[in-house]
C-alpha cells in the first residue's frame, strides 16, 4: 500500500540552534532504506551540518529562502538542485531569513548503480528552470527533468518537477523496477491510489512501491506542482 506523510501531522526535532528537522521518509515509515527524505528549516544565519554515510549519495533542494555551504561560492536558491556525491560533508548556512530545504539520501547507492564510483566527487548543481519544459501529448501536464544520469552523473536516482494545471488528469499507471515519491510543492491535488481517493496539499509526501496503480487529478482552480523522484533511476 502507498504511504502518505501529511505535513500537518509532523512535529519537528531541534538538531542545533536555529535548525529543526522533520524526517519524512525513514525505514520505520516505508519499510526499507531505498530513499531517505528530510525537511529541514534553518533560521537566518543558523547552520545545518550535512554528512552522508559511507556509500550514500543524494540531493538537496531549497524550497524557500537561500543559503550556501561553507567554503563554496554557489548560493543555493529554489531554482537549483544540488547532487550530493559519496563522502559529502558540508555545513549549510542560511542567508537572510529562514531557509527551508529538502535533503534526500540513497544509502548504499552501489546496489542501484554499479558504476556509482564514476559519479563526480564534487557538489554539482543544476538550474532546473533552464531545463526544457516537456508537455504531455495527451493532456495539459508539464514536466521538467531535475535529475538524470547526464545531470546527476548516476543512475541511482531520477527526478522531475511536474505541473498539473486546473482540471488536468493523468491516465492510471504503475512503475516497474523502482520505488518513488511525490513531494507536493504547491497547490492541492487528488491522488487515486488503486481507486482510493486521497487529497494532498503542499508539504505532503506520497510514497509508491513498484506495481502500485496510481494517478492524479487537479480538481482545484489553481496549478498543482510536485517533485517526483525514483530510486533507482532507470
Secondary structure by P-SEA (a helix, b strand, c coil): cbbbbbcccbbbbbccccbbbbbcccccccccccbbbbbbbbcccbbbbbbbcccccccccccccccccccccccccccbbbbbccbbbbbbbbcccbbbbbbbbbccccccccccccccccbbbbcccccbbbbbccccbbbbbccccccccccccccbbbbbcccccccccccccccbbbbbcbbbbbbbcccbbbbbcccbbbbbcccccccccccccbbbbbbbbbcccc
